[in-house]
Amino acid sequence: MIEEIVSAQREYFDAGKTLDRKTRLDYLKALKREIKLREPQIAAALKADLGKSPSESYMSEIGMVLEDLSCHIKHLKKWMKPRRRPSPLAQFPSKSYIMPSPYGNVLIISPWNYPFLLSMQPLVGAIAAGNTVLLKPSRASANTSAAMCELLKAVFHSELVACAYGDDDINDEVLRTKFDYVFFTGGKEVGRKVYQAAATNLTPVTLELGGKSPAVADGTAKVKLAAKRIVFGKFLNVGQTCVAPDYVIAHRSIADKLVEHIKRYISELYPDALKNDGYGKIISDRHFARVTSLIKGNIAIGGGSDPETRKIEPTVIYPATLDHPAMQQEIFGPVLPVLTYDTDAELFDIIGHNPTPLAFYLFTSKKSAQKKILPRVAFGGGCVNDTVIHIASTHIPFGGVGTSGIGSYHGEKSFETFSHFKSVLEKSNAIDLPIRYTPYSKGKDKLIRFFMK
């Protein structure tokens, strides 16, 4: 089935039917209209899969997709234009430019934690850039995957966009099939398999992975506001967010105070969490068991859970240490270890103990701290004095580095990610400088060395 779909898409692409700007814009506008029409169904599916409230579903998924669509619709004409570059004097008279060109057949593999957002955002970029798309959504978020497949059928014909949804046989078939570009969001283990499969055909990839993303609060942090923003970023989608603050490193001078404010905001924002309909749930029994197994040691607040509803209370472990079970893996759940530090050397040692983070958050009142810490820590993206919100901007790219991923997207960067930029030097026929042709001479050598130095 997959081979038949991809073959039809390749034939459609090779016929040049995705190249026209108006066609791309028409599809983007149609997708935006259909998402708005189907918002209640999409929100209901997200509620069924992850327990998200309609407000959270719109703020963290549906609304962000609509915003990205608006950005692409507004700027696509500009982005599609060739981009002028200087020409070397030795090539006079000529002009140079790079022109964006679609890769062709794109495979998008999306995860379960933000199943709508992390499927639609890369798809928007791929369509805007003129590609055909096969979307492979997650089986774990079955309701949202089904709703998305119906949405895409209503907007696109299968030669342009198709869904591949099913069991492990489909996963294996997708990875065996040759594509022109692969975009994967998910965990490192599956990411390695995708990378290996793509390498077989020398297919370029974007890998959006994860990691243990720290939030650092130095001695000058505005403790009350820092606590509120850490609680927001950590417990959004009950911690099942790839850029959630995985753990906190607080300067010892403010750590106690910070934890007290974190506890207070948890109580205010997530009262009676196990029975709170606005508070989400863990995606599966397997992940529920994994996350609850990490709740050990000095529990400052929370710790309760309900296996029937797969809900886990917002939990803080303080003081935590590097050998705590929650510090041995990416938590991906509502458990927040808080560590302390005294010196910068100790801070960098704690951060360096873990793999390269996808996100990094620094809470400080000093510009000097930003200048000292931000260049020193490797991370994909992040915030100063906030958490998570950097991914909501269409003006800055989002992506990982090192073990947290390869490549980036969002806004214009999405268009660029799914485009190959052809370099073209357009030479005039009016003049043909003879110095590059044999036979060479001292005079020609002198002119060549004048131009090329």
Wavefront OBJ file of the C-alpha trace (Angstrom):
o trace
v 0.000 0.000 0.000
v 2.763 2.441 0.947
v 4.722 1.812 -2.233
v 1.615 2.448 -4.320
v 0.919 5.755 -2.539
v 4.511 6.949 -2.831
v 4.690 5.922 -6.489
v 1.532 7.916 -7.254
v 2.906 10.887 -5.318
v 6.204 10.723 -7.145
v 4.422 10.673 -10.503
v 2.317 13.658 -9.412
v 5.414 15.571 -8.292
v 7.411 14.724 -11.410
v 4.581 16.184 -13.502
v 5.336 19.575 -11.884
v 1.899 19.925 -10.309
v 3.229 21.184 -6.951
v 5.346 24.016 -8.338
v 2.706 26.698 -8.854
v 2.503 29.257 -6.038
v -1.237 29.768 -6.363
v -1.868 26.031 -6.041
v 0.205 25.862 -2.878
v -1.593 28.879 -1.402
v -5.004 27.477 -2.275
v -4.229 24.265 -0.409
v -2.845 26.126 2.616
v -5.962 28.289 2.777
v -8.215 25.257 2.395
v -6.366 23.498 5.212
v -6.799 26.508 7.474
v -10.536 26.685 6.746
v -11.015 22.977 7.384
v -9.117 23.080 10.699
v -11.380 25.895 11.877
v -14.467 23.923 10.847
v -13.249 20.775 12.589
v -11.883 22.401 15.752
v -14.514 20.754 18.031
v -13.709 17.287 16.661
v -9.956 17.848 16.944
v -10.301 19.112 20.526
v -12.495 16.126 21.421
v -9.884 13.747 20.009
v -7.114 15.414 22.014
v -9.300 15.161 25.107
v -9.829 11.447 24.522
v -6.131 10.746 23.942
v -4.426 13.041 26.447
v -7.162 14.546 28.622
v -6.451 18.060 27.345
v -9.005 20.776 27.968
v -10.334 22.659 24.902
v -8.412 25.762 26.050
v -5.112 23.903 26.313
v -5.746 22.128 23.004
v -6.248 25.434 21.206
v -3.378 27.275 22.941
v -0.777 24.546 22.557
v -1.837 22.803 19.343
v -4.683 24.053 17.136
v -3.986 27.779 17.529
v -0.272 27.335 16.886
v -0.991 25.473 13.646
v -3.389 28.203 12.504
v -0.772 30.844 13.320
v 1.874 28.985 11.331
v -0.543 28.655 8.400
v -1.217 32.394 8.503
v 2.530 33.068 8.448
v 3.062 30.821 5.410
v 0.083 32.237 3.529
v 1.264 35.789 4.152
v 4.913 35.330 3.208
v 4.993 32.496 0.676
v 5.288 34.786 -2.351
v 8.393 36.405 -0.875
v 9.942 33.118 0.251
v 9.555 31.509 -3.183
v 11.481 34.239 -4.986
v 15.098 33.622 -5.999
v 17.502 35.227 -3.544
v 20.216 37.372 -5.107
v 23.825 36.825 -4.150
v 26.961 38.735 -5.205
v 28.948 37.476 -8.182
v 32.755 37.394 -8.139
v 34.476 40.008 -10.240
v 36.214 37.262 -12.204
v 32.794 36.178 -13.531
v 31.820 39.636 -14.843
v 29.303 40.175 -16.328
v 26.967 37.805 -14.459
v 24.405 37.555 -11.691
v 24.120 34.919 -8.971
v 21.136 33.690 -7.027
v 19.786 30.746 -5.098
v 16.326 29.452 -5.885
v 14.209 27.326 -3.527
v 13.137 24.001 -4.973
v 11.064 21.246 -3.328
v 12.774 17.973 -2.452
v 9.926 15.816 -3.777
v 8.318 13.062 -1.701
v 8.447 13.840 2.007
v 7.810 11.450 4.900
v 6.640 13.012 8.188
v 6.607 10.768 11.263
v 4.862 12.450 14.182
v 4.603 11.611 17.920
v 1.720 11.174 20.360
v 2.385 13.940 22.885
v 1.318 16.871 20.671
v -0.162 14.766 17.901
v -1.943 17.527 16.000
v 0.690 20.250 16.326
v 3.682 18.067 15.546
v 1.994 16.577 12.487
v 0.485 19.716 10.987
v 3.353 22.173 11.512
v 5.905 20.246 9.448
v 3.194 19.354 6.926
v 2.440 23.057 6.407
v 6.094 23.738 5.633
v 6.366 20.763 3.302
v 3.279 21.760 1.287
v 4.331 25.423 1.162
v 7.699 24.349 -0.222
v 6.000 22.331 -2.991
v 6.454 18.735 -1.829
v 4.118 15.779 -1.651
v 3.672 14.305 1.837
v 3.077 10.935 3.440
v 2.141 11.482 7.097
v 2.729 8.640 9.563
v 0.966 9.664 12.828
v 1.265 7.828 16.127
v -0.914 4.857 17.008
v -0.748 5.842 20.690
v -2.868 8.956 20.034
v -5.365 6.974 17.988
v -8.302 9.397 18.200
v -6.282 12.414 17.073
v -4.558 10.415 14.332
v -7.930 9.333 12.966
v -9.267 12.904 13.111
v -6.196 14.196 11.254
v -6.448 11.569 8.540
v -10.078 12.526 7.927
v -9.111 16.202 7.879
v -6.376 15.622 5.302
v -8.674 13.536 3.093
v -11.124 16.436 3.068
v -8.461 18.915 1.899
v -5.968 16.989 -0.248
v -6.054 14.176 -2.760
v -3.782 11.265 -1.893
v -1.279 12.060 -4.684
v -0.417 15.212 -2.749
v -0.968 14.286 0.912
v -1.769 10.853 2.343
v -1.927 9.242 5.794
v -0.262 5.951 6.693
v -1.888 4.745 9.869
v -1.732 1.209 11.204
v 0.332 -1.503 12.891
v 4.035 -2.345 12.988
v 3.901 -3.682 9.430
v 3.161 -0.161 8.194
v 6.023 1.235 10.294
v 8.425 -1.238 8.726
v 7.111 -0.630 5.208
v 7.394 3.141 5.603
v 11.020 2.879 6.715
v 11.878 0.551 3.809
v 10.483 2.974 1.247
v 12.694 5.564 -0.422
v 11.725 9.197 0.181
v 13.414 12.431 -0.797
v 13.221 13.885 2.718
v 12.312 12.476 6.146
v 11.061 14.570 9.057
v 10.847 12.719 12.388
v 9.686 13.874 15.800
v 9.949 11.451 18.708
v 12.319 9.623 20.998
v 15.999 8.895 20.450
v 15.612 5.126 20.128
v 13.178 5.318 17.206
v 15.039 8.356 15.865
v 18.168 6.240 15.437
v 16.201 3.641 13.455
v 14.757 6.347 11.220
v 18.219 7.861 10.702
v 19.681 4.469 9.802
v 16.858 3.743 7.355
v 17.265 7.161 5.709
v 21.022 6.654 5.454
v 20.470 3.582 3.289
v 19.157 5.867 0.533
v 21.267 8.899 1.496
v 18.008 10.699 2.327
v 18.327 14.027 4.202
v 16.541 14.185 7.543
v 15.293 16.447 10.272
v 15.217 14.763 13.682
v 13.333 16.502 16.486
v 14.223 14.468 19.558
v 14.311 15.384 23.243
v 16.548 15.403 26.280
v 16.811 16.502 29.869
v 16.164 20.229 29.569
v 17.256 22.170 32.660
v 15.813 25.322 34.207
v 18.472 27.286 36.070
v 17.552 29.881 38.705
v 20.522 31.891 39.939
v 20.698 33.943 43.098
v 19.209 37.020 41.391
v 16.128 35.318 39.909
v 12.696 36.825 40.543
v 11.717 33.792 42.550
v 7.937 34.128 42.635
v 7.560 34.724 38.873
v 10.174 32.080 38.076
v 8.224 29.523 40.082
v 4.967 30.340 38.290
v 6.543 30.056 34.843
v 8.376 26.840 35.711
v 5.092 25.307 36.910
v 3.383 26.363 33.672
v 6.082 24.906 31.419
v 6.594 21.720 33.414
v 2.987 20.637 33.931
v 1.564 21.705 30.562
v 0.253 18.481 28.986
v 1.160 16.843 32.350
v 4.848 17.118 31.523
v 4.588 15.220 28.242
v 6.348 18.021 26.379
v 9.740 17.614 24.714
v 10.781 21.130 25.794
v 9.358 20.978 29.331
v 11.790 21.882 32.104
v 12.913 18.367 32.969
v 14.591 19.461 36.190
v 15.511 22.633 38.066
v 18.943 23.706 39.259
v 18.501 26.463 41.844
v 21.189 28.477 43.593
v 21.291 27.346 47.184
v 20.527 30.858 48.424
v 17.053 30.876 46.822
v 16.243 27.178 46.461
v 13.998 26.816 49.520
v 12.035 29.907 48.627
v 11.682 28.839 44.989
v 10.331 25.416 45.957
v 7.807 26.960 48.345
v 6.478 29.160 45.545
v 6.416 26.182 43.145
v 4.329 24.251 45.666
v 1.962 27.197 46.088
v 1.415 27.605 42.339
v 0.847 23.872 41.890
v -1.887 24.086 44.527
v -3.421 27.148 42.854
v -3.205 26.036 39.225
v -3.884 22.309 39.635
v -6.184 21.874 42.645
v -7.313 18.311 43.322
v -5.368 17.230 40.219
v -6.512 13.603 40.169
v -10.138 14.690 39.831
v -9.513 17.916 37.896
v -11.093 17.604 34.429
v -8.800 20.342 33.096
v -5.680 18.405 34.076
v -4.533 15.847 31.513
v -3.500 12.213 31.716
v -0.564 10.012 30.804
v -0.862 8.556 27.311
v -0.618 4.826 28.179
v -0.349 2.295 30.987
v 3.292 1.662 30.077
v 4.257 5.315 30.408
v 2.159 5.635 33.579
v 4.115 2.800 35.182
v 7.428 4.279 34.064
v 6.698 7.775 35.423
v 5.256 6.599 38.748
v 8.366 4.465 39.284
v 10.399 7.702 39.392
v 8.437 9.130 42.329
v 10.813 8.353 45.171
v 12.818 10.164 47.815
v 12.131 13.639 49.154
v 8.641 14.394 47.841
v 7.923 18.069 48.550
v 4.426 17.989 47.055
v 2.286 15.537 45.095
v 3.231 11.916 44.559
v -0.319 10.608 44.239
v -1.653 8.820 41.165
v -4.693 6.972 39.818
v -3.974 4.024 37.484
v -7.578 3.870 36.274
v -7.515 7.409 34.885
v -3.717 7.400 34.332
v -3.421 10.690 36.213
v -0.375 11.626 38.281
v -0.316 14.602 40.638
v 2.171 17.392 39.895
v 5.118 16.190 41.947
v 8.236 17.962 43.177
v 11.281 16.110 44.499
v 13.442 18.348 46.679
v 16.265 18.195 47.349
v 17.135 15.848 44.520
v 20.565 14.531 43.560
v 22.180 13.375 40.335
v 21.802 9.722 41.321
v 18.011 9.999 41.785
v 16.052 7.718 39.366
v 14.324 10.780 37.853
v 17.737 12.136 36.840
v 18.674 9.017 34.873
v 16.268 9.558 31.959
v 14.040 12.146 30.324
v 11.031 12.198 32.653
v 8.267 13.105 30.185
v 5.726 13.354 32.975
v 4.637 15.572 35.899
v 7.655 14.916 38.135
v 10.067 17.790 38.820
v 13.404 17.171 40.578
v 15.009 20.297 42.071
v 18.776 20.288 42.566
v 20.943 22.995 44.122
v 24.313 24.514 43.306
v 26.739 26.963 44.891
v 29.333 27.738 42.226
v 29.294 28.117 38.456
v 31.615 25.131 38.175
v 29.095 23.012 40.058
v 26.268 24.284 37.838
v 28.078 23.404 34.604
v 29.052 20.024 36.014
v 25.378 19.162 36.694
v 24.295 20.262 33.218
v 27.188 18.449 31.575
v 26.278 15.236 33.377
v 23.266 14.876 31.077
v 22.958 14.617 27.250
v 22.617 17.793 25.190
v 19.232 19.330 26.057
v 16.612 20.329 23.523
v 15.746 23.392 25.625
v 17.438 25.516 28.265
v 15.848 28.017 30.620
v 17.724 30.631 32.623
v 16.121 32.736 35.350
v 18.289 35.693 36.288
v 18.198 39.461 36.729
v 21.755 39.962 35.490
v 22.795 40.429 31.872
v 26.263 39.300 32.900
v 24.828 35.903 33.863
v 23.207 35.558 30.428
v 26.478 36.434 28.699
v 28.370 33.930 30.818
v 25.966 30.978 30.844
v 24.138 30.995 27.478
v 27.265 30.620 25.282
v 28.662 27.948 27.598
v 25.699 25.553 27.481
v 24.838 23.615 24.298
v 21.077 23.480 23.687
v 18.561 23.637 20.858
v 16.623 26.727 21.947
v 15.230 28.267 25.095
v 14.159 31.266 27.109
v 15.519 33.741 29.598
v 13.081 34.236 32.493
v 10.396 31.969 31.034
v 9.813 28.422 29.784
v 8.471 26.727 26.648
v 7.148 29.855 24.879
v 10.044 30.083 22.423
v 8.419 27.296 20.395
v 5.313 29.453 19.868
v 7.145 32.003 17.702
v 7.063 31.812 13.915
v 9.995 34.254 13.792
v 12.680 32.019 15.327
v 13.502 28.417 14.374
v 12.944 25.474 16.683
v 15.171 22.412 16.700
v 17.764 20.415 18.569
v 21.507 19.974 18.590
v 23.696 16.961 19.307
v 21.638 14.171 20.873
v 18.545 16.405 20.988
v 18.127 16.543 17.225
v 19.220 17.607 13.756
v 17.751 20.559 11.859
v 14.996 23.009 12.714
v 11.685 24.453 11.512
v 8.814 26.925 12.257
v 7.788 29.872 10.115
v 10.182 30.654 7.281
v 12.575 28.006 8.558
v 9.926 25.358 7.814
v 9.821 26.474 4.187
v 13.619 26.391 4.047
v 13.852 22.976 5.710
v 11.692 21.380 3.018
v 13.433 23.258 0.169
v 16.691 22.609 -1.583
v 18.287 25.926 -2.586
v 19.745 25.606 -6.063
v 22.746 27.836 -6.705
v 22.701 29.488 -10.131
v 25.256 31.768 -11.769
v 23.729 33.379 -14.854
v 26.465 34.483 -17.235
v 26.040 37.132 -19.899
v 26.623 36.250 -23.538
v 27.728 39.802 -24.325
v 31.324 39.439 -23.140
v 33.567 36.371 -22.957
v 36.761 37.137 -21.065
v 39.603 35.119 -22.643
v 41.802 34.799 -19.549
v 40.348 31.438 -18.419
v 41.109 29.704 -21.709
v 44.355 28.096 -22.735
v 46.993 28.718 -23.803
v 47.969 30.499 -20.578
v 50.554 33.244 -20.452
v 52.257 35.537 -17.973
v 49.758 38.267 -18.860
v 46.790 35.976 -18.246
v 48.353 34.724 -15.002
v 48.728 38.300 -13.820
v 45.072 39.063 -14.514
v 43.886 35.810 -12.871
v 45.909 36.605 -9.756
v 44.471 40.125 -9.753
v 40.916 38.818 -9.726
v 41.472 35.777 -7.488
v 43.136 36.702 -4.212
l 1 2 3 4 5 6 7 8 9 10 11 12 13 14 15 16 17 18 19 20 21 22 23 24 25 26 27 28 29 30 31 32 33 34 35 36 37 38 39 40 41 42 43 44 45 46 47 48 49 50 51 52 53 54 55 56 57 58 59 60 61 62 63 64 65 66 67 68 69 70 71 72 73 74 75 76 77 78 79 80 81 82 83 84 85 86 87 88 89 90 91 92 93 94 95 96 97 98 99 100 101 102 103 104 105 106 107 108 109 110 111 112 113 114 115 116 117 118 119 120 121 122 123 124 125 126 127 128 129 130 131 132 133 134 135 136 137 138 139 140 141 142 143 144 145 146 147 148 149 150 151 152 153 154 155 156 157 158 159 160 161 162 163 164 165 166 167 168 169 170 171 172 173 174 175 176 177 178 179 180 181 182 183 184 185 186 187 188 189 190 191 192 193 194 195 196 197 198 199 200 201 202 203 204 205 206 207 208 209 210 211 212 213 214 215 216 217 218 219 220 221 222 223 224 225 226 227 228 229 230 231 232 233 234 235 236 237 238 239 240 241 242 243 244 245 246 247 248 249 250 251 252 253 254 255 256 257 258 259 260 261 262 263 264 265 266 267 268 269 270 271 272 273 274 275 276 277 278 279 280 281 282 283 284 285 286 287 288 289 290 291 292 293 294 295 296 297 298 299 300 301 302 303 304 305 306 307 308 309 310 311 312 313 314 315 316 317 318 319 320 321 322 323 324 325 326 327 328 329 330 331 332 333 334 335 336 337 338 339 340 341 342 343 344 345 346 347 348 349 350 351 352 353 354 355 356 357 358 359 360 361 362 363 364 365 366 367 368 369 370 371 372 373 374 375 376 377 378 379 380 381 382 383 384 385 386 387 388 389 390 391 392 393 394 395 396 397 398 399 400 401 402 403 404 405 406 407 408 409 410 411 412 413 414 415 416 417 418 419 420 421 422 423 424 425 426 427 428 429 430 431 432 433 434 435 436 437 438 439 440 441 442 443 444 445 446 447 448 449 450 451 452 453
